Amino acid sequence: MVANILIGLVALLHVYFMYLEMVVWDKPLGLKTFRLTQEFASASKGLALNQGLYNGFLVAGLVWGLWLGEAGFAIKAFFLGCVIVAGIVGGLSVNRRIFIVQGVPAILALAALTLL
């Protein structure tokens, strides 16, 4: 149950990331959250839309695993692994905050899934 709650929280975080990237990337909330200039946000809006779509796929996978219950163990583990890798890559290539906000919750959820 603890693992499923943490997985649900990771999924909700990615719904929020999807919203930020697909809907408000070039709006005040997106600019503030990602510390962007209006010029950069406008120029990169298409890339952000694509990135948001990938976050949506992560949400879909995590929700699918939760929906399957016990039978979804491998699916939950796979998609949490994807989130962890994305957090590591983002943390190394863009900003360490990405690893903390994206990677750490997924690591905790994966630990709970495999250890509890």
C-alpha angles and dihedrals in degrees: 000000000000090000092050091050091051091046089051090052091050089050091050091050089054092049086056092047089050090052092048093049101038103035113021104023092121096031126092094268093050093044091051096043095049095031092236134158116236089243094054093043092052092048094048099039093110092052091049091051089054092047090050090053090056089052087053090055089053089052091049092052094048092047090047090054092048091048090054092054114196091358089060096065095111093044092050091047092048095050093043087052089053090051091049092051091047089050092050094048092046091047093051099040105034117011136336089233089072091062091049096046098038109020103041097055090048091049090052091048092048091048090051091047095051101034104039 
